[in-house]
Amino acid sequence: MKKKILASVVVASALWVGTTAYISENTEKYLNNYVKNSNKIYANNGMKMSLLSFDKGFLASHAKLSVDFIDPNIKKEIGNVLKLPIEMDYEIENGPILLKNGLSVGASRIHSKINLSELLVNKDEFKKVVKDDIILDTTMLIDFQNNIDYKAKSNQIVAEENKTKLTISPLEIDGKMNGDTFAGTVNMFTKSIYGEIDNKTEIKLENITLNGDITKVFDNGFYLGSFDMGVENFTVNDKHHKNKNVKNAKVKVVMDITQNSSKLIDSNFKLNLDIGDTKLPPEINFVKTISLNYGLNGTKMEAWLAFQDTIKEIQKKQETILKKISLSKDEKEQIKVFEELQNLQTESQNKMAMLLSDFLVKDKTTFNLNANLNNGEAKALLNIKYIGDEQLPKTIEKLATKLQQELLNWITFNIDVKLEKSLVNKLPKELQSQLTIAMMTGMLQDNNSSYDFNANYKPKKLIINGQDKSGMLMLLEEGI
């Protein structure tokens, strides 16, 4: 029995030693692969990551990575603030059994601690404002399938200059990511952000969250997934302008970019706002909550990728031209540069016109809008479907002409509006008068507890509140 136990211990120890040695041997390879994958994305943003050094050990290794900027103009601008390249040191525990920072199992665990002031050119000036520095402590646990579980936390940040003070509770970040695809989740949270300005204005945000769920990342930085940002309590107290104060407001914003069953892209935006105990001006004091959802659905993936590349290209050219403006010494040079800027604007418009036809898909592309006031006291729904040509003109001038001539042949739409009488009674007299006129003309219908409006349109046919109003189309065409 003793021999069997001893043999088991020897085998287990050999396996542990062998596995640890293997992981130690392959950690540098993993880091190089991570840098390579990162640069596929960062290169399109003018950035480059490098593995500067790697010191291999049996139980632990050390690595130094750097981030630099490729574009000389961007590098010069950022170099005025940050020491470039940005260098970061990492302490790496080699698995499979990880002990140093708490017992865990994995291929490796990477730890880093960054003092922001050490990355800054004007460190002393920064420390005058942020005396305790900004420290970010990060840990990444990497499993055997190259999945990364990461956590980061900052200290409390207190910045003070003249009569302005900003206090931010410790920032907490946790998430999961695949080291090959970069798909994963991220969750950020801070308890509060509190600011005082000139001893007369107080701004407070509580329970601030940012959550992301990325399902796919493309080489040019375009992604599929969702982000949501929320503030549970938002208060502004201006001692000298009481009418501008905000009290106990809440806000949440959501952005989604997904691929539907037809392999087309759906992009949607949502905003929910609750004004809390805020006192609004008399003309809009009936507003308590606002919900706004809108989306462009059924668009081509290729167009989004091209759009991402085009925006970056335009931004790069614009930065170069704006740099010339700041360096131009006489009026003639300035005029010439402004002409470049004007030409870029025309070029940008034409490129966007070219992209438009690439976005749209006949009978698939739709624009949807859903607006809601005071939890349903007022509702508005809008749905527009594109039914036009697959190919549109490739210049802004030709596109504008075609739009003017044929827009109403390209779309169908449906509009539904409902105003509860409980809300109408709270509206200012001027708005109530306008609603009365709308009822007299038949644009609004009295439907017991609400006033309703409905419009359905398809080429050559317009139905409003159940009645054929196609004769109005001539006026719409003339208006376009």
N, C-alpha and C positions, 0 to 999 in steps of 0.2 A: 504493500500500500504506500509506504514511504517513497519507494522508488517511483511509483506512478505519479505521486504528487510532485516529487522533484522533477520528473520528466516533463510534467505539465507546466511547471514554472519555467523550466528551461525553454520549452517550445514557445510559451507565451512571451517570454523575454526576447527570444530570437525574432519572433514576429514583430514585436514592438520596435526593436532596434532596426530590423530590416525595413519596416514601413516608414519609420522616422527618417532613416537614411535616404530612402527613395523620395520622400516628400521634400527633404532638404535639397536633394539633387535637382528636383524639378520645379522648385519655387521660382528660380530665376526665369525659367522657360515660361512659366505662367505669367509672370510680370511683363515679360516682353510681349506676350500675346495680348495682354490687357492693354498695354500701351499702343500696340498696333491697331486694335479694334477701336480704341478711343480716338486715335488720330483720323480714322475714317470720318468721324463726325466733327471733331475739332478743326480739321483742316479747312472745312467749309466755313468755319467761323473765324478764320485767321489765326488759329492757335495750334500749338504743337507740344505734345508731351514726350518726354525722353526719360529713359532709365539711365541716370548718371553713374551710379555705382551699385554693386551688390556684394556684400560680404557674407559668404555662406558659412553657417555653423550647423552643428548636429541638432541641438535642441532649439536654437534660435538663430535668426539671420537678421541682417540690417540692409536696408535699401535706401537710396536717395533718388527721388524723382524730381523732374523740373517741368514747368509749364512756361512756354514762351510764345511770343506773337510773331507771325510770319510777315504780315503786312507792315512795311516800314512806317507808314503814317500812324497806324494804330499803335504800333510799338512805341513810337515817340511820345504819343499822347499819354498812354498808360505808364510809360517809363517815368513821367513826371510825378507819378503818385506811388507806383510800386517798384521795388527793386527787381529788375529783370535779368535773367530768368527767375521765376519764383521757384525756390528750392524747398522740398519737404522731405523730412527724415521719417522713416517707418521702421518700427521694431516688429519683427515677424516671428511668431511662435510656430514651430513645426509640429504637425500632428503625428499620429492620429489622436493622441491624448494630450489635451491642452490644460496646463495647470496654473501658469503664472498669474493670469488675470481672472481666476475662477475656473473651476473644473468644467470642461466641455470636450466634445469630440468633433473633429473635423480635419480637413487637410491642412489648414493653417489659420492663424488669427493675426491680423495686422493692426497695429496700434500706432496712432500718431497724436501729437499735441502741438498745436500751432498757436503762437502768440502773434496776433495781428501786427503789433507794432514792429516786430522784427522784419516784416515784409515791406514796410513803408520807407520811402525816401526821407520824408520829414518826420522821423520817429519822435524827436523831442517835442515838436509842435503838437503831434497827436497825443502824447502823454500829458500835455498840459490840459487837454480837453477831457480825455478818457484816462484818468489817473491809474485805475486798476487794470488797464489793458483789456483787450478782448481775447479770451482764450477759448479755443475749440478743441475738445477732447473727442477723438474718433476711434471706434473699434469696428473692424470688419471680420466676421467669421465666415470662412470659405469652406463649403462642404466638398464632398468627393465628386459631385456633378457640376462643379464650378458655379454653384449658386452662392450668392453673397448675402449675408444677413448683417446689416450695418446699423450702428447706433452712434449718435454724436450729441454732445451737450456743451453749451457755453456757460460761462459764468454770468452773473448779473451784470448788465452793462449800465454804467452811469456816465453820461457825458454832460459837461457843464461849461458854458462860455458866456461871459457877460451876464445878462439876466435871463438866460435861457438854460433850462435843464431838461434832460431826457433820461428816463429810467426804463430799462427793458428787462423784464424777468428772464431767467435762464431759458435759452432756446433749446428745445429738445427735438431731435430728429431720429426717426427709425424707419427702416425699410428693408425691402428684399429686392435683389436684382440678379439676373443671370449675367455672368461675366462675359459671355460670348455674344448674346443678343442685346443686352442692356435693357431688356424688358423687365418690368417689376413695379413695385409700389414704393411710395415715400409718404411719410406723415410728419408734419412739422407742427409744433405747438409752443406757444408762450403764454404765460398766465396773464400778463398785462404789459401795456406800453403806456407810460405816463409822461406827459410833457407840460412844462410851465414856460410861458413866453412873456417876458417883461413884467413878471409878477402880476399880470392882469388877465391872461388867458390860460385856462387849463384844458388839456385834451387827454382823454383816457379811453383806452381800448382794452377790453377784457376777453380772455379766452379766445385768442386768435389761432385759427387752424388753417393749414394748407395741406391738402391730400392729393396725391397723384397716383394714377394707375395706368402705366404705359404697357400696351400690348405688343407694339412693334415700333422699332426705330430704324429709319432709313439712313443711308450714308450721308445725305445732305442735311440731316437734322430734322426732317419732317417726321412726325410720329402719329401713331394711332393710340388713342387712350382718352383719359379724362383727368381734369383737374378741378378741384373745388376749394374755394377760399371762404372762410366765415369769420365774422366778428360777433360775439355774443352780446356785447354791450359797448356802445359807442356814445361818449358824452363829450360835449364841448361847452365850457363855461367861460363866456367872455363878460367880465365884470363891467365893461363900459358899453357893451352892445347886447343887452339882454334879449333883444328880438332875434339875434342870430344864434342863440344857444340850441344845442341838441342834447336831449336827455334820454338815456336808456334805449337808444335805437339799436336795431339788429340788422345785419346784412349778410347775405350769402350769394356767392357767384359760382356758377358751374359751367365748365366748357367740356364738350364731348366731341371727339372726332373718331368715328367708327367706320368699319367696312360692312356693308349690308350683304344680304344673300345674293344680290346681283353683282357683287364685287365692286359696287360703286360706293362713294364716300358720302356719309352723312355727317354734317357738322352742326352742332346745336349749342346755343348759349342760353343760360337761365340766370335771372336776377330776382332775388326775393328781398324786399326791404320792409321793415317794420319800424315806424318812426317812434314807437314807444310813447314817452310822455312829452315829446317835443311839441312846442306851441308854434304852429305854422301861421303865416300871414292870413288875414281874414278871407282873401279870395280863394285860398286852397285849404282852408282848415278842415274840410271834410275828408281829407286824405288820411288814412291810418296805416294801410298796408298796400304795397305794390308788388305784383308778381308779373314778370315779363319773360316769356320764352320765345325765342325765334331760331329758325334753322334753315340752312340751305342743304337739301338732301338730294341724293341721286346724281352726284357729280363724278367726273372721271378722276381716278387716282393719278394718271399721268399728268393731268393739268395741275393738280396740287403740288406734285414734285417740281414741275416746271415753274410754278408760281413761287415756290420757296427759293429756287435758284435765281429767278429774275429779281426778286426783292433784294436778295443779298448783292447781286450784281449792281443794281441801281444804288443801293446804300453805299457801296464801295466807291462808285463814281462820284456820288454826291459828296462824300467825305473829302475826296481828292480836290474837287472844285471849291468847296468851302475853305479848304486849307489855302488854296490859291488866293481867295478873297482876302484872307487875313494877312497874306504876305505881299499882296500887290501894293506898289508904292505910289503910282500916279493914276490919274483919272482914266487914261486910255487903257491901262492894264485892267482896271476894275470893270470898265465897260465890256472888254473882251471876255473877262471871266463870267460876267453876268449873262452874256450871250451864250456861253457854254452851258450855264445853268438852265437857261431857257430851252436850249436845244435838247438837254437831258430830259426836261419835262415833256417835250413833244415825243421824244424817243420812248419815254416811259409809258405815255398814253397809248402809243401804237403797240407796244409790247403787251399791255394789258388788254387791248382790243383783240390782239391775236390769241391771247389766252382764253378770252371769253368763250369763243366757239369751241375750244377744247374742253371747257368745263361742262357745257350743256349737253344733255342727252334727251332726245325727243321722247315725250310721254313719260319720262323718268324724273327729270329735274324739277324739284318743287321748292318754293319758299313758303314757310309756315310761320305765323305769328299768333301768339296767344297772350293777351294782356288781361290782367285781373286786378280789380281795385277793391280794397276793403273786404277781402275774403269772399268775393262773389257779388258784391253790390253792383258792380259794373263789370261786364265781360265783353271782350272783342276777339273774334277769331278771323284770321285771314289765311287763305290757302291759294297760292298761285302755281299753276303747272305750266311748264314749257312744252309746247306742241309744235314748235317751228322747225326750221331747217337744221340739219346736223352741222352744216358748214356755213359760217357767217363770214362777212368781209374781214380782211386782215389789217385794215387801217382805221383809225378813229374817224376820219371824215366819211368814208364809205359806210362804216357801221352806223354812225349817227344818222345818215340819210336813210338807210334801210330801216332803222328803228322808227323814224318819223313816219315812214310810209306804211310799214307793215306790222308795227308792234301789236295791234289788236288782233292780228291773225296768228300771232305766235303763242298766245296764252289763253288759258281758261282761269277763272277765279271764283271763289266763294267767300262772302263776307257775312258774318253774323255778329250783331251787337245787341246786348241786353242791358238796360238800365233799370235797376230796381227803383220803385217809387220812393222807398225809404231813403235812397241816396239823393234823388232829384229834389226832395224837399229840403235838403241841406245845402244845395247849390246856391251860389250868388244869384241875385235877381236877373242879372244880365244873361247868364247861361240858361236860366229857366225860360226867359223870353225867347231865346233862340230855339229851345226845344219845342216851345209852343208853335213857332213858325214851321218847324220840321213836321209836327203832327198835322198842321193845317194843310200842308202840301202833300201829305201822304208818305213822306220819307220815314216817319216813325209811326208805329202802330201801338195803340193802347191795348195791352194784353193783361187785364186785371191788375196784377201786382207789379207789372213792369212795362217799359216802353221798348219795343223791339224793332230792329232793322235787319233785313236779309237781302242780299243781292247775289245772283248767280249769273255768270257770264261764260259764253263760249262764242266763237266767231259768228258775228251777225245776229246774236241772240242775247238779250239782256232781260232778266226777270228780277223785279224789285218787289219785295213783299208779296210775292205770288202773282204780280201783274206784269204783263209784257210791256217793257219800256224800251224796246229796241230802237224806237225813234230817237232816243237820246244819244245813240251811238254816233250820229253825225256830228253832234256838238263835241263829243269826246275826241273824235278824229281831228276835228278842226283845232281843238285845244292842244293836241300833240304836235 
